[in-house]
Amino acid sequence: MKINRKGIGFLIMALFIGISLMPIIIGVRYENKDITIQDDYSYPQYEDFDYGLGSSDIHINEKSIKTGNPVIITVDIHNYGICRAMGGHGWYSSNGRSCWGEWDFKYSTSEIVDISFRCIDDVTVHWRVELDGVELASPYVPGVGSGLDHWKIVTLHNVSISEGHHTLFLGTYQMDYTPDYKLDWLEIGETHIEAENYDRMGGNDPNSDLRGLHIYPMGANPPADKNLRVQIWEGDPSNDGVLLFENFVGETNTVGDKWHYYPGNTFEAYYIENDGIGILEYEWTSKESRNQEIFVVVDPYDVLDEINETNNIASKNISLNPPIAGFIYTPKETTELTVINFMDVSKDDDGVIVSWWWDFGDYYYSDLQNPVHCYYFAGIYEVSLIVTDNDGITDAIQKTIEINQFKG
């Protein structure tokens, strides 16, 4: 029998290719669980940072605004772009814990679900996914090159999850180089978890300063290019305004200190999760007896290189002399069916009253400035008046009226 040397060559080549591709094949299917890896070019991408606010995000307790009285200013800061958990340096680990995070969640019923995560790196990363300490898969996720122009969405299909509390582990596995991977979010069935909301993180790098995850771009004491600050100003910051407040905003989480800022290896980071809102409050007391304008500035030092810089500043006008509601009525002695004349005596030192709302306490109302009203039954009634001035600020007053029974 003749042996075709070309046939042998092709056979050897096929065996060599099959062996060389074996890790990739294992990474695509593990324990009968299908894994798909998809390119994702949707917004937000890797550097699509965008924090901002509008004038409607500045809230003030307007009814209490008087010169010398403290006022609480509440501000909503939106994350319109991206915030991510970023892996520290990996290191070879036989137990798969080179650099990792853990997320706790709860299921009310047993289900079969898909588990997905959005990740990115310039080089191929060998991941490890565990559920309650049991390995689900160890896929190889291809790198996207130095341009980092799109994410990868990795999905483990048909994972069985029982009722109760669980922990998902996600990290690099047996890495002998430094991938610096990034995570955007995780989804466990219909449960969406932002990656920066991890419950625990860590790693096994021999340099303790390089272990675990950190949150980007926000931090408690990072360098300027990792920083998000918010300022509140009394008056225009570009025209002799007075700086009232400057600080970080958002939730906190413990992160790995990758850049050797401190002797320790962790610090507390502030962040606003994707599509989330960070809320800050400031108690302000004005010494001026005039209308003022409060400005809020996000990223005042312009260090984040946001994709939209137009929503980083907003303002709100404050009237320091709100209207003062007041009324009188005649006659003072009344009975059923007595016609009562209500007279508005409200005032507004810096403008005019533009609307009135009367509640006579008997399910009858009026929007006239000086209405008349009569009661059909004897009793005690609470009459209230709400006035609004030309600045849109309101004040209210309430008085008790006793209607006597007619004795004819």
WOSUL-V387566 format. One record per pair of residues at least 24 apart in sequence whose ideal C-beta (glycine too) atoms are under 7 Angstrom apart, sorted by the first residue. I is the first residue (numbers start at 0). J is the second residue. D is the distance in whole Angstrom. If there is no record, write none. Layout:
I_J_D / I_J_D
This chain:
22_139_6 / 23_139_6 / 26_137_7 / 26_138_4 / 26_139_4 / 27_138_7 / 29_136_4 / 29_137_7 / 32_135_7 / 32_136_6 / 32_155_6 / 32_156_6 / 32_157_6 / 32_158_7 / 33_156_4 / 33_157_7 / 34_136_6 / 34_138_5 / 34_153_7 / 34_154_7 / 34_155_6 / 35_154_5 / 36_138_7 / 36_140_6 / 36_151_6 / 36_153_5 / 37_152_5 / 38_149_5 / 38_151_7 / 39_117_6 / 39_149_6 / 39_150_4 / 39_151_7 / 39_152_5 / 40_149_5 / 43_80_5 / 43_81_4 / 44_149_7 / 45_119_6 / 45_147_5 / 47_80_5 / 47_81_5 / 47_306_5 / 48_80_5 / 48_81_6 / 48_216_6 / 48_303_5 / 48_305_5 / 48_306_7 / 49_79_4 / 49_80_3 / 49_305_5 / 49_306_5 / 49_307_5 / 50_76_6 / 50_77_7 / 50_78_6 / 50_227_6 / 50_271_7 / 50_297_5 / 50_298_6 / 50_305_7 / 51_77_6 / 51_79_6 / 51_297_6 / 51_307_7 / 51_310_3 / 51_311_6 / 52_76_6 / 52_77_6 / 52_295_6 / 52_297_6 / 52_310_7 / 52_313_5 / 53_310_7 / 53_313_5 / 54_313_5 / 54_314_6 / 54_315_5 / 56_313_7 / 57_293_6 / 57_295_6 / 57_313_6 / 57_315_4 / 59_315_7 / 59_317_6 / 61_321_7 / 61_392_5 / 62_321_7 / 62_393_7 / 62_394_7 / 64_317_6 / 64_318_7 / 64_319_6 / 64_321_6 / 65_319_7 / 66_285_6 / 66_287_7 / 66_288_5 / 66_319_5 / 67_284_7 / 68_284_7 / 69_282_5 / 69_283_7 / 69_284_5 / 70_283_5 / 70_284_7 / 71_280_6 / 71_282_6 / 72_231_6 / 72_280_7 / 72_281_5 / 72_283_5 / 72_293_6 / 73_278_7 / 73_280_5 / 74_279_5 / 74_295_5 / 75_276_5 / 75_278_6 / 76_229_6 / 76_248_5 / 76_271_6 / 76_276_7 / 76_277_4 / 76_297_6 / 77_276_6 / 78_271_4 / 78_272_7 / 78_273_6 / 78_274_7 / 78_275_5 / 80_306_7 / 81_183_7 / 81_273_6 / 82_195_5 / 82_214_7 / 82_217_7 / 82_270_5 / 82_271_6 / 82_272_6 / 82_273_6 / 83_181_5 / 83_182_6 / 83_183_5 / 83_194_6 / 83_195_7 / 83_215_6 / 84_182_5 / 84_194_4 / 84_195_5 / 84_197_6 / 84_212_5 / 84_214_6 / 85_179_7 / 85_181_5 / 85_212_6 / 85_213_6 / 85_215_5 / 86_171_6 / 86_178_7 / 86_179_6 / 86_180_4 / 86_212_6 / 87_202_6 / 87_204_7 / 87_209_5 / 87_210_6 / 87_211_6 / 87_212_7 / 87_213_7 / 87_255_5 / 87_257_5 / 88_177_4 / 88_179_7 / 88_204_5 / 88_209_4 / 89_171_4 / 89_174_3 / 89_176_7 / 89_177_6 / 89_178_5 / 90_174_7 / 90_203_6 / 90_204_4 / 90_205_7 / 91_173_6 / 91_174_7 / 91_175_4 / 92_173_6 / 92_203_5 / 93_173_7 / 95_127_4 / 95_172_4 / 95_173_7 / 96_170_6 / 96_202_7 / 96_203_6 / 97_170_6 / 97_171_4 / 97_172_6 / 97_173_7 / 97_174_4 / 97_202_6 / 97_203_6 / 98_170_6 / 98_171_5 / 98_202_4 / 98_211_7 / 99_168_6 / 99_169_7 / 99_170_3 / 99_200_7 / 99_201_6 / 99_202_6 / 100_169_6 / 100_170_7 / 100_197_4 / 100_200_5 / 100_212_5 / 101_166_5 / 101_167_7 / 101_168_5 / 101_197_6 / 101_198_6 / 101_199_4 / 102_167_5 / 102_185_6 / 102_192_5 / 102_197_6 / 102_198_6 / 103_164_7 / 103_166_5 / 103_198_5 / 104_165_6 / 104_167_7 / 104_187_6 / 104_190_6 / 104_192_7 / 105_163_7 / 105_164_5 / 106_160_5 / 106_162_6 / 106_163_7 / 106_165_7 / 107_162_6 / 108_162_5 / 109_160_7 / 109_161_5 / 109_162_5 / 110_160_6 / 110_188_6 / 111_157_6 / 111_158_7 / 111_159_5 / 112_158_6 / 112_160_6 / 112_187_6 / 112_188_3 / 113_154_5 / 113_155_7 / 113_156_5 / 113_158_7 / 113_188_7 / 114_155_4 / 114_158_5 / 114_187_5 / 115_152_6 / 115_153_7 / 115_154_4 / 115_186_5 / 116_153_6 / 116_169_6 / 116_182_6 / 116_184_7 / 116_185_5 / 117_150_5 / 117_152_5 / 117_183_4 / 117_184_5 / 118_150_7 / 118_151_6 / 118_153_7 / 118_180_6 / 118_181_6 / 118_182_5 / 119_143_6 / 119_147_6 / 119_150_5 / 119_151_6 / 119_181_5 / 120_178_5 / 120_179_7 / 120_180_5 / 120_181_7 / 121_145_5 / 121_147_6 / 122_178_6 / 124_171_6 / 124_178_5 / 124_180_5 / 125_171_6 / 125_172_5 / 125_173_6 / 125_174_6 / 126_171_6 / 126_172_6 / 127_170_6 / 127_172_4 / 128_155_6 / 128_169_6 / 129_168_4 / 130_158_7 / 130_165_6 / 130_167_6 / 131_165_6 / 131_166_6 / 137_172_5 / 150_183_6 / 184_273_7 / 193_272_4 / 193_273_6 / 195_252_6 / 195_270_5 / 195_272_6 / 196_272_6 / 197_252_7 / 200_255_7 / 207_264_4 / 208_256_5 / 208_257_7 / 208_259_5 / 208_264_5 / 209_257_6 / 210_255_5 / 210_264_6 / 211_255_3 / 212_254_6 / 212_255_6 / 213_254_4 / 213_255_5 / 213_257_6 / 213_268_7 / 214_252_6 / 214_254_5 / 214_268_5 / 214_270_5 / 216_303_6 / 217_249_7 / 217_268_6 / 217_269_5 / 217_270_4 / 218_268_4 / 219_247_7 / 219_266_5 / 219_267_5 / 219_268_6 / 219_269_6 / 220_260_6 / 220_266_6 / 223_300_7 / 223_302_5 / 224_302_5 / 226_302_6 / 227_298_6 / 227_303_6 / 228_298_7 / 228_299_6 / 228_300_7 / 229_279_6 / 229_295_7 / 229_297_6 / 230_296_4 / 230_299_5 / 231_281_5 / 231_293_7 / 231_295_6 / 232_294_4 / 232_296_7 / 233_291_6 / 233_293_6 / 234_291_7 / 234_292_6 / 235_294_6 / 236_294_6 / 236_296_6 / 240_294_6 / 243_281_6 / 243_283_6 / 244_281_5 / 248_277_4 / 248_279_5 / 249_277_4 / 285_319_6 / 287_319_7 / 288_319_6 / 288_320_7 / 289_319_6 / 290_316_6 / 290_317_7 / 290_318_5 / 290_319_6 / 290_349_7 / 291_317_5 / 291_319_7 / 292_316_5 / 292_317_7 / 293_317_6 / 318_349_6 / 318_390_4 / 318_392_5 / 320_348_5 / 320_349_5 / 321_392_5 / 321_394_6 / 322_346_7 / 322_347_4 / 322_352_6 / 322_386_5 / 322_388_4 / 322_392_6 / 322_394_5 / 323_394_6 / 324_384_5 / 324_385_7 / 324_386_5 / 324_394_4 / 324_395_5 / 324_396_4 / 325_396_6 / 326_384_5 / 326_396_7 / 333_402_5 / 333_403_7 / 334_402_6 / 334_403_5 / 334_404_7 / 334_405_4 / 335_374_6 / 335_375_6 / 335_376_6 / 335_377_6 / 335_402_6 / 335_404_7 / 335_405_5 / 336_373_5 / 336_375_7 / 337_373_6 / 338_371_6 / 338_373_5 / 339_371_7 / 339_372_5 / 339_373_6 / 340_371_5 / 341_369_6 / 341_370_5 / 341_371_7 / 341_372_7 / 342_369_5 / 343_368_5 / 343_369_6 / 345_386_5 / 347_388_4 / 350_388_5 / 350_389_4 / 350_390_6 / 351_388_7 / 351_389_5 / 352_386_5 / 352_388_6 / 353_387_6 / 353_388_6 / 353_389_5 / 354_387_5 / 355_384_7 / 355_386_6 / 356_385_4 / 357_384_6 / 358_382_7 / 358_383_5 / 374_402_5 / 377_402_5 / 377_403_6 / 377_404_4 / 378_402_6
